[in-house]
Amino acid sequence: MDNGRDGAPLEQRLCAYGVDYHDAMRRFDGNEALYRRLAGKFADDPHFPALERALAANDTETALREAHSLKGVAGNLSFRALYTHACAITDALRAGDADAARARMPQARAAYDDALSAARELAPA
C-alpha cells in the first residue's frame, strides 16, 4: 500500500473519504490495480448528477432508478458513506417520499464529493 504526499497510508486517506478499503480489497480479491482502475473511473459515473436533475424536475421514477444505480456503484466500490446515503434516498423514493429523498441530498452531495476525491486519489497515474 502506498503512502501519499502527507505520508499517510492509502487506507487511512481513503477512510477520510468514507471508503472502506478492506472491504474493497475483499470485493476485488486483493487486486488493488483493478480496484484503482475501476474506482478511478467513478468521476465519469453519471448517476449522481442525473439523480439531482431528476429530483429537481420532480421526476421520481427517474430519481429512483438513478438512486438505485448509484447505490450499486457506490456499494461495489466500497464507497460506504455514499452508499449509505444512496440507500436512504432509494428507500425514501420507493416509499413515495420524495421530500425525504430531497432532504438527504445535501449529505449525499458531501459524500459524493468525498467519493470523487477518493476516485482521484485512486486513479492510476
Backbone as a ProteinNet text record, in pm:
[ID]
protein_1_A
[PRIMARY]
MDNGRDGAPLEQRLCAYGVDYHDAMRRFDGNEALYRRLAGKFADDPHFPALERALAANDTETALREAHSLKGVAGNLSFRALYTHACAITDALRAGDADAARARMPQARAAYDDALSAARELAPA
[TERTIARY]
84.9	0	89.4	54.3	140.2	111.9	208.4	191.9	183.5	94.2	76.3	178.4	157.1	249	255.1	145.4	144.6	198	240.1	297	193.6	64.8	-40	-60	-82	-109	-240.4	-251	-369	-496.4	-496.9	-616.4	-665.2	-575.1	-611.5	-666.1	-603.5	-650.6	-790.3	-813.7	-944.1	-1051.9	-1016.9	-1112.1	-1167	-1082	-1125.1	-1230.2	-1237.5	-1335.9	-1457	-1465.4	-1578.9	-1566.1	-1443	-1417.8	-1367.5	-1422.9	-1379.4	-1281.4	-1153.4	-1050.1	-1042.6	-1056.5	-1051.6	-1163.6	-1282.8	-1395.5	-1368.9	-1312.3	-1281.1	-1183.7	-1081.4	-983.4	-1045.7	-1140.5	-1212.9	-1296.2	-1366.3	-1451	-1369.4	-1251.1	-1166.9	-1059.2	-1077.1	-988.1	-841.6	-821.5	-687.2	-622.8	-696.4	-641.5	-652.5	-552.6	-555.1	-550.2	-476.5	-467.3	-604.9	-681.1	-815.3	-905.5	-898.5	-979.7	-946.6	-818.7	-778.2	-830.9	-822.9	-867.6	-1017.9	-1096.1	-1241.5	-1286	-1228.5	-1265.5	-1223.4	-1111.4	-1064.5	-1158.7	-1243.7	-1340.9	-1469.3	-1479.6	-1602.5	-1639.2	-1541.4	-1569.3	-1655.9	-1653.9	-1734	-1872.6	-1900.7	-2029.1	-2140.6	-2246.7	-2349.8	-2462.1	-2464.8	-2584.8	-2614.6	-2514.8	-2545.9	-2596.9	-2528.5	-2583.6	-2724.2	-2747.8	-2880.5	-2983.8	-2946.2	-3035.7	-3072.4	-2973.3	-3001	-3098.7	-3074.9	-3162.9	-3304.5	-3315.8	-3448	-3525.7	-3460	-3530.1	-3571.6	-3485.1	-3518.1	-3638.7	-3651.1	-3762.6	-3884.8	-3875.7	-3982.3	-4015.4	-3914.2	-3927.4	-3883.6	-3976	-3940.6	-3907.6	-3966	-3935.3	-3787.8	-3743.1	-3603.2	-3512.6	-3555.3	-3475.3	-3453.7	-3557.4	-3544.1	-3445.8	-3456.4	-3365.4	-3220	-3198.1	-3062.6	-3009.4	-3093.3	-3050.1	-3012.6	-3093.1	-3064.6	-2933.7	-2912.1	-2787.6	-2667.4	-2682.6	-2575.6	-2543	-2646.9	-2627.6	-2541.8	-2569.6	-2492.4	-2347.4	-2324.3	-2187.1	-2110.8	-2171.9	-2105.2	-2076.9	-2171.7	-2151.6	-2040.2	-2038	-1934.9	-1795.1	-1785.7	-1655.1	-1621.7	-1708.9	-1691	-1682.1	-1756.3	-1770.6	-1884.3	-1852.6	-1953	-2041.4	-1982.8	-2063.4	-2165	-2122.4	-2213.2	-2317.4	-2274.7	-2367.4	-2478.5	-2442.9	-2541.9	-2647.7	-2604.1	-2699.4	-2781.4	-2718.5	-2791.4	-2898.5	-2867.7	-2967.6	-3087.5	-3060.4	-3168.3	-3254.2	-3190.7	-3264.6	-3348.3	-3289.9	-3363.1	-3484.2	-3463.8	-3574.9	-3684.5	-3645.5	-3745	-3825.5	-3757.6	-3827.8	-3917.9	-3873.2	-3958.3	-4083.8	-4070.5	-4184.7	-4271.5	-4231.8	-4309.6	-4285.3	-4174.8	-4145.1	-4029.3	-4061.8	-3960.2	-3903.1	-3984.2	-3933.4	-3822.5	-3839.2	-3734.6	-3608.9	-3627.2	-3512.3	-3439.5	-3515	-3453.3	-3381.3	-3439.8	-3378.3	-3243.4	-3224.8	-3099.5	-2992.1	-3030.5	-2936.5	-2815.1	-2826.4	-2704.4	-2596.1	-2636.5	-2539.4	-2487.2	-2577.3	-2535.8	-2437.9	-2460.7	-2369.7	-2231.1	-2225.1	-2095.2	-2024.6	-2100.2	-2042	-1998.6	-2075.1	-2039.4	-1909.3	-1899.5	-1776.2	-1655.9	-1676	-1568.3	-1532.3	-1634.8	-1609.3	-1531.4	-1562.2	-1484.8	-1339.4	-1317.6	-1180.6	-1109	-1179.6	-1121.6	-1087.3	-1178.1	-1154.2	-1028.8	-1011.1	-889.8	-765.5	-777.6	-667.2	-631.5	-732.9	-714.5	-678.7	-708.6	-685.7	-538.2	-516	-376.7	-310.2	-183	-108.8	-86.6
-117.2	0	123.4	221.4	338.4	444.3	530.8	645.8	769.4	859.4	981.5	1086.4	1203.1	1313.8	1348.4	1326.6	1358	1242.6	1134.3	1019.9	921.7	954.3	865.4	749	629.5	514.9	534.4	469.2	479.8	448.8	342.7	303.8	418	483.6	593.7	712.7	743.3	854.1	825.5	703	667.3	666.9	623.4	623	763.7	863.1	1001.8	1042.4	971.9	999.1	905.2	826	735.4	606.7	565.5	443.7	334.6	215.9	100.1	18.8	49.1	-13.2	-164.1	-208.4	-353.1	-424.9	-367.5	-426.8	-426.3	-319.2	-311.2	-420.9	-441.1	-544.7	-683.2	-703.1	-830.1	-847.2	-743.7	-749.9	-774	-714.4	-723.4	-830.6	-920.1	-1033.2	-988.3	-873.9	-824.2	-757.2	-742.5	-685	-531.9	-470.1	-324.7	-252.7	-305.9	-240.7	-233	-341.2	-342.2	-244.1	-246.9	-154.1	-9.6	21.9	159.2	198.1	106.9	137.5	164.9	80.3	98.2	216	230.1	342.1	474.5	473	594.3	645.3	557.4	595.6	652.5	653.7	698.8	841.9	926	1065.5	1075.6	972.8	972.8	911.1	861.1	796.5	901.9	878.8	981.2	981	885.6	864.9	975.5	1028.4	1132.9	1260.3	1311.9	1431.5	1406.5	1287	1255	1249.2	1198.6	1196	1338.4	1425.8	1565.8	1629.2	1608.3	1665.1	1609.3	1479.1	1416.6	1467.9	1480.9	1533.4	1678.8	1756.8	1897.6	1908.4	1813.3	1812.9	1738.1	1689.9	1611.8	1485.4	1428.9	1304.4	1190.7	1145.3	1047.3	910	876.4	747	743.1	847.5	854.7	867.4	945.6	962.4	828.2	747.1	614.8	528.8	528.5	448.9	494	625.5	678.7	653.2	668.8	642.9	496.3	408.1	264.9	229.7	288.4	263.9	318.1	437.2	496.6	408.3	354.9	263.4	144	88.3	-25.6	9.1	120.5	162.2	189.8	267.1	301.1	176.1	84.4	-38.7	-123.9	-137.5	-218.6	-161	-28.7	35	57.2	11.5	27.2	173.6	258.9	399.3	403.5	364.9	340.8	460.5	577.4	694.3	723.6	723.1	749.1	638.1	515.5	401.6	418.6	458.7	476.7	578.7	690.1	793.8	748	680.4	630.8	529.7	448	353.4	427.2	527.6	602.9	675.5	731.5	801.9	703	589.2	485.4	440.3	414.1	369.9	475.1	601.5	708.7	717.2	708.3	715.8	595	478.8	359.1	373.4	443.8	465.8	582.4	646.2	757.8	888.9	898.4	1018.5	1096.4	1170	1248.2	1357.9	1410.8	1515.2	1461	1339.2	1277.6	1253	1213.6	1192.6	1324.6	1430.1	1562	1610.1	1583	1627.1	1560.6	1442.7	1368.7	1411.6	1486.9	1520.4	1604.1	1698.3	1771.4	1680	1585.5	1490.8	1397.3	1358.8	1273.2	1348.2	1476.9	1557.4	1562	1580	1582.1	1447.2	1338.4	1205	1180.8	1231.8	1220.2	1296.1	1416.5	1494.5	1422.1	1359.9	1281	1160.9	1096.3	981.7	1025.2	1143.4	1195.5	1219.3	1270.2	1290.1	1156.2	1055.8	922.3	867.6	887	838.5	903	1032.1	1099.2	1042.1	1012.6	953.5	814.9	743.2	605.7	593.6	694	685.4	655.2	557.9	526.4	648.5	662.9	779.1	768.2
0	0	0	-81.2	-95	10.7	28.6	116.1	28.6	63.1	-14.3	22.4	-35.5	-8	139.9	209.9	353.2	437.9	372.5	443.1	494.8	482	531.6	434.8	487.6	400.4	323.9	209.2	124.7	202.7	278.3	354.3	442.8	511.2	600.1	520.3	409	325.7	271.3	229	174.9	282.3	400.7	511.8	536.8	522.7	542.4	438.9	327.1	221.9	229.9	335.5	350.3	272.7	244.8	167.9	262.2	249.4	327.5	242.1	257.7	174.4	196.2	320.4	347.1	273.2	276.6	205.6	55.3	4.2	-138.6	-178.7	-98.3	-131.9	-123.2	-32.8	-26.8	-153.5	-192.3	-311.8	-438.7	-443.6	-562.5	-547.4	-450.9	-429.6	-420.1	-353.2	-331.3	-451.8	-559.9	-682.2	-677.1	-615.5	-599.3	-733.5	-829.5	-960.6	-1027.9	-1021	-1079	-1004.4	-872	-792.3	-828.1	-835	-869.4	-1007.1	-1101.9	-1237.5	-1240.1	-1173.6	-1175.4	-1089.1	-970.2	-883.8	-945.7	-1016	-1081.1	-1188.8	-1240	-1342.6	-1282.4	-1150.7	-1085.6	-1123.4	-1148	-1183.4	-1308.6	-1392.2	-1514.3	-1494.8	-1374.8	-1349.4	-1352.3	-1428.2	-1446	-1342.1	-1251.1	-1169.9	-1068.8	-1000.2	-901.7	-968.8	-1071.3	-1137.8	-1194.6	-1247.9	-1301.1	-1189.4	-1073.1	-957.5	-916.2	-908.4	-873.2	-973.2	-1100.9	-1203.3	-1192.8	-1171.9	-1163.7	-1043.1	-929.3	-811.6	-832	-894.7	-921.5	-1015.1	-1106.5	-1201.6	-1147.5	-1025.4	-962.1	-1041.6	-1106.1	-1182	-1090.1	-1007.2	-904.5	-962.4	-1075.9	-1137.9	-1181.5	-1248.6	-1290	-1168.1	-1070.3	-948.3	-879.5	-871	-808.6	-886.9	-1017.5	-1099.9	-1080.2	-1078.7	-1061.9	-921.6	-820.5	-682.5	-665.7	-722.7	-712.6	-785.2	-901.5	-975.1	-898.9	-841.8	-761	-641.6	-579.7	-466.1	-507.7	-624.3	-672.4	-699.3	-765.4	-795.9	-666.3	-576.8	-450.4	-367.5	-364.7	-289.6	-347.3	-478.4	-542.8	-525	-513.6	-495	-347.6	-259.1	-113.5	-72.3	-143.6	-104.8	-2.7	119.7	222.7	254.7	271	306.9	196.5	72.6	-38.9	-48.9	-29.3	-33.1	70	190.3	297	257.3	201.2	159.6	39	-54.9	-171.6	-129.9	-30	22.1	80.3	162.5	226.1	122.4	21.4	-83.7	-164.3	-197.4	-269.7	-189	-59.9	25.4	33.6	46.8	54.7	-75.2	-187.6	-315.3	-337.1	-296.3	-307.4	-222.8	-110	-21.3	-68.4	-178.5	-230.5	-158.4	-85.9	-7.5	-70.8	-176.5	-246.9	-158.3	-66	24.4	114.1	163.1	246.1	162.4	38.2	-51.1	-73.4	-101.2	-121.9	3.6	119.7	246.3	268.5	212.5	230	130.4	29.1	-78.7	-35	57	96	155.1	238.7	293.9	184.2	93.6	-17.7	-107.7	-127.9	-210.1	-146.5	-14.3	54.3	40	53.7	38.7	-105.9	-200.1	-341.4	-370.2	-317.9	-336.7	-277.2	-160.3	-99.9	-187.1	-244.1	-331.5	-455.9	-507.7	-620.4	-581.5	-460.8	-412.2	-400.1	-348.3	-337.2	-475.5	-571.2	-707.5	-766.8	-741.8	-790.4	-722.4	-594.3	-517.8	-573.2	-617.8	-663.4	-811.2	-889	-1033.7	-1062	-1149.2	-1185.1	-1247.3	-1219.8	-1272.8	-1421.1
[MASK]
+++++++++++++++++++++++++++++++++++++++++++++++++++++++++++++++++++++++++++++++++++++++++++++++++++++++++++++++++++++++++++++

